[in-house]
């Protein structure tokens, strides 16, 4: 009987209330996404686990969707003891890595993290790095704000 009453209830006033709430919350949501942290989005984020080692390398395309430049100064993850921005270079057939302390992203620009180039060095994993696992990540910007991102553990880059 209660079900019948609920099913027959006029839900319009309720819907109006929800719409009003959304309308009231919208300016707050916009304001928070206008900050530099809201500019960044990591697309196709993935990580390749290194077997027998509690580390991985993270890749993806980090896009700055804002009309002003932003600068990434660090990255961290609750799933790793240490995260650094690295760049691999080949010289005389020898692969070297160096740490990047500052990664500027132009307005509307992007940084491509890929094998053999710019990458996230993920050290001292706190959990298992099994295929399909999702790793939490955040990029720290010059103003101290944090842009969240996610990496998926995989054997190779996700197909677009
Ligand atoms: Cu590295």
Boltz pocket constraint, residues with backbone or C-beta under 6 A from the ligand:
constraints:
  - pocket:
      binder: B
      contacts: [[A, 86], [A, 87], [A, 97], [A, 119], [A, 120], [A, 121]]
      max_distance: 6.0
